[in-house]
Amino acid sequence: MPIDGVTEAPLVSPVGDLSLITLFLQADIIVQAVIIGLLLASMWSWAIIVDKSILYANMRKQMDRFEKVFWSGQSLEELYRSLTGRTPQGMASVFVAAMREWKRSFEAGARSQFGLQTRIQKVLDVTIAREVGQLEKRLLFLATVGSAGPFVGLFGTVWGIMNSFQSIAASNNTSLAVVAPGIAEALLATALGLLAAIPAVIAYNKLSSEAGKIGDRLEGFADEFSAILSRQADERAD
């Protein structure tokens, strides 16, 4: 005579069938939503990481080329005309913004050297803030994924384990064939949460540091260029 709860047909797949796709398909709808969300967050994080890495590399190259031209002895007017009509970035953008304010002030017959210097400094500050803002754009998403990813994965794990225990209670069977798949489904969410969070945290720290270095470099150039314009304004006043 068969014993109740032992010879019943298994309610889940055999223990050997624990592939990732099978675990996902057998998971609860909430756990599936968590897994899909974490996968999408991970993919978008990597897209941001690649995009920012390319952007920062190009920005450094552009600044190196511009500094080489700027300190080569070419006149500021010639350099400004060569950049007019383009869409400058980095140091070139800072240079063009300051030169534009410089030329407008003298064309308008500005007499106060202090006012001219103040306006140029404000233009430099605003331009640098805009450039740094572009560099740091979307980095907050990496920080969010890095901090929230493990907790989202943990939520999926807790929810999956709750459902697993409910299935165990309903089947009245504590064999490995019943317990293992449900636990594996739940732990998959935590694994994906860590998989999304760890690269995001590392990339956020690295990219934030690089953005800060570029911003410091722009600040240094702005100070030097402001001093050059100040000397030229004094020479014109004399």
Contacts in CASP RR format, 6 or more apart in sequence:
PFRMAT RR
TARGET T0000
AUTHOR 0000-0000-0000
METHOD contacts of the structure
MODEL  1
MPIDGVTEAPLVSPVGDLSLITLFLQADIIVQAVIIGLLLASMWSWAIIV
DKSILYANMRKQMDRFEKVFWSGQSLEELYRSLTGRTPQGMASVFVAAMR
EWKRSFEAGARSQFGLQTRIQKVLDVTIAREVGQLEKRLLFLATVGSAGP
FVGLFGTVWGIMNSFQSIAASNNTSLAVVAPGIAEALLATALGLLAAIPA
VIAYNKLSSEAGKIGDRLEGFADEFSAILSRQADERAD
4 172 0 8 1.000
5 171 0 8 1.000
5 172 0 8 1.000
5 173 0 8 1.000
6 173 0 8 1.000
8 171 0 8 1.000
8 173 0 8 1.000
10 177 0 8 1.000
10 178 0 8 1.000
11 167 0 8 1.000
11 170 0 8 1.000
11 171 0 8 1.000
11 173 0 8 1.000
11 178 0 8 1.000
12 26 0 8 1.000
12 167 0 8 1.000
12 177 0 8 1.000
12 178 0 8 1.000
12 181 0 8 1.000
12 182 0 8 1.000
13 22 0 8 1.000
13 26 0 8 1.000
13 181 0 8 1.000
14 177 0 8 1.000
15 176 0 8 1.000
15 177 0 8 1.000
15 180 0 8 1.000
15 181 0 8 1.000
17 181 0 8 1.000
18 180 0 8 1.000
18 181 0 8 1.000
18 184 0 8 1.000
20 188 0 8 1.000
23 181 0 8 1.000
23 184 0 8 1.000
23 185 0 8 1.000
23 188 0 8 1.000
24 32 0 8 1.000
24 35 0 8 1.000
24 185 0 8 1.000
24 188 0 8 1.000
26 181 0 8 1.000
26 182 0 8 1.000
26 185 0 8 1.000
27 35 0 8 1.000
27 160 0 8 1.000
27 185 0 8 1.000
27 188 0 8 1.000
28 159 0 8 1.000
28 160 0 8 1.000
28 163 0 8 1.000
28 185 0 8 1.000
30 156 0 8 1.000
30 159 0 8 1.000
30 160 0 8 1.000
31 156 0 8 1.000
31 159 0 8 1.000
31 160 0 8 1.000
31 163 0 8 1.000
31 185 0 8 1.000
31 186 0 8 1.000
31 188 0 8 1.000
31 189 0 8 1.000
34 152 0 8 1.000
34 153 0 8 1.000
34 155 0 8 1.000
34 156 0 8 1.000
34 159 0 8 1.000
34 189 0 8 1.000
35 188 0 8 1.000
35 189 0 8 1.000
35 192 0 8 1.000
37 152 0 8 1.000
38 149 0 8 1.000
38 152 0 8 1.000
38 153 0 8 1.000
38 189 0 8 1.000
38 192 0 8 1.000
38 193 0 8 1.000
38 195 0 8 1.000
38 196 0 8 1.000
39 192 0 8 1.000
39 196 0 8 1.000
41 145 0 8 1.000
41 149 0 8 1.000
41 196 0 8 1.000
42 145 0 8 1.000
42 192 0 8 1.000
42 195 0 8 1.000
42 196 0 8 1.000
42 199 0 8 1.000
42 200 0 8 1.000
44 141 0 8 1.000
45 141 0 8 1.000
45 142 0 8 1.000
45 145 0 8 1.000
45 196 0 8 1.000
45 199 0 8 1.000
45 200 0 8 1.000
45 203 0 8 1.000
46 199 0 8 1.000
48 138 0 8 1.000
48 139 0 8 1.000
48 141 0 8 1.000
48 142 0 8 1.000
48 203 0 8 1.000
49 142 0 8 1.000
49 199 0 8 1.000
49 203 0 8 1.000
49 207 0 8 1.000
52 135 0 8 1.000
52 138 0 8 1.000
52 139 0 8 1.000
52 203 0 8 1.000
52 207 0 8 1.000
53 207 0 8 1.000
55 135 0 8 1.000
56 135 0 8 1.000
56 207 0 8 1.000
56 210 0 8 1.000
56 211 0 8 1.000
56 214 0 8 1.000
59 89 0 8 1.000
59 90 0 8 1.000
59 135 0 8 1.000
59 214 0 8 1.000
60 214 0 8 1.000
62 89 0 8 1.000
62 90 0 8 1.000
62 91 0 8 1.000
62 92 0 8 1.000
63 90 0 8 1.000
63 91 0 8 1.000
63 214 0 8 1.000
63 217 0 8 1.000
66 90 0 8 1.000
66 91 0 8 1.000
66 92 0 8 1.000
66 95 0 8 1.000
67 91 0 8 1.000
67 221 0 8 1.000
69 79 0 8 1.000
70 79 0 8 1.000
70 91 0 8 1.000
70 95 0 8 1.000
76 99 0 8 1.000
76 228 0 8 1.000
79 95 0 8 1.000
80 95 0 8 1.000
80 96 0 8 1.000
80 99 0 8 1.000
80 103 0 8 1.000
83 92 0 8 1.000
83 95 0 8 1.000
83 96 0 8 1.000
84 96 0 8 1.000
86 92 0 8 1.000
88 95 0 8 1.000
88 96 0 8 1.000
89 131 0 8 1.000
90 131 0 8 1.000
90 214 0 8 1.000
90 218 0 8 1.000
91 217 0 8 1.000
91 218 0 8 1.000
91 221 0 8 1.000
93 127 0 8 1.000
93 130 0 8 1.000
93 131 0 8 1.000
94 124 0 8 1.000
94 127 0 8 1.000
94 128 0 8 1.000
94 131 0 8 1.000
94 218 0 8 1.000
94 221 0 8 1.000
94 222 0 8 1.000
94 225 0 8 1.000
95 221 0 8 1.000
95 225 0 8 1.000
97 123 0 8 1.000
97 124 0 8 1.000
97 126 0 8 1.000
97 127 0 8 1.000
98 120 0 8 1.000
98 123 0 8 1.000
98 124 0 8 1.000
98 127 0 8 1.000
98 222 0 8 1.000
98 225 0 8 1.000
98 226 0 8 1.000
98 229 0 8 1.000
100 123 0 8 1.000
101 119 0 8 1.000
101 120 0 8 1.000
101 123 0 8 1.000
102 116 0 8 1.000
102 120 0 8 1.000
102 229 0 8 1.000
105 116 0 8 1.000
105 119 0 8 1.000
105 120 0 8 1.000
106 236 0 8 1.000
110 116 0 8 1.000
113 230 0 8 1.000
113 233 0 8 1.000
113 234 0 8 1.000
113 237 0 8 1.000
116 233 0 8 1.000
117 226 0 8 1.000
117 229 0 8 1.000
117 230 0 8 1.000
117 233 0 8 1.000
120 226 0 8 1.000
120 229 0 8 1.000
121 226 0 8 1.000
124 222 0 8 1.000
124 225 0 8 1.000
124 226 0 8 1.000
125 222 0 8 1.000
128 215 0 8 1.000
128 218 0 8 1.000
128 219 0 8 1.000
128 222 0 8 1.000
131 215 0 8 1.000
131 218 0 8 1.000
132 211 0 8 1.000
132 212 0 8 1.000
132 214 0 8 1.000
132 215 0 8 1.000
132 218 0 8 1.000
135 211 0 8 1.000
135 212 0 8 1.000
135 214 0 8 1.000
135 215 0 8 1.000
136 208 0 8 1.000
136 211 0 8 1.000
139 204 0 8 1.000
139 207 0 8 1.000
139 208 0 8 1.000
139 211 0 8 1.000
142 200 0 8 1.000
142 201 0 8 1.000
142 203 0 8 1.000
142 204 0 8 1.000
142 207 0 8 1.000
143 200 0 8 1.000
143 201 0 8 1.000
143 204 0 8 1.000
145 196 0 8 1.000
145 197 0 8 1.000
145 200 0 8 1.000
146 196 0 8 1.000
146 197 0 8 1.000
146 198 0 8 1.000
146 200 0 8 1.000
146 201 0 8 1.000
146 204 0 8 1.000
147 197 0 8 1.000
147 201 0 8 1.000
148 197 0 8 1.000
149 193 0 8 1.000
149 194 0 8 1.000
149 196 0 8 1.000
149 197 0 8 1.000
149 200 0 8 1.000
150 190 0 8 1.000
150 193 0 8 1.000
150 194 0 8 1.000
150 197 0 8 1.000
152 189 0 8 1.000
152 193 0 8 1.000
153 189 0 8 1.000
153 190 0 8 1.000
153 192 0 8 1.000
153 193 0 8 1.000
154 189 0 8 1.000
154 190 0 8 1.000
155 189 0 8 1.000
156 186 0 8 1.000
156 189 0 8 1.000
156 190 0 8 1.000
157 186 0 8 1.000
157 187 0 8 1.000
157 189 0 8 1.000
157 190 0 8 1.000
158 186 0 8 1.000
159 186 0 8 1.000
160 182 0 8 1.000
160 185 0 8 1.000
160 186 0 8 1.000
160 189 0 8 1.000
161 182 0 8 1.000
161 183 0 8 1.000
161 186 0 8 1.000
163 182 0 8 1.000
163 186 0 8 1.000
164 179 0 8 1.000
164 182 0 8 1.000
164 183 0 8 1.000
164 185 0 8 1.000
164 186 0 8 1.000
167 178 0 8 1.000
167 182 0 8 1.000
168 174 0 8 1.000
168 178 0 8 1.000
168 179 0 8 1.000
171 178 0 8 1.000
END
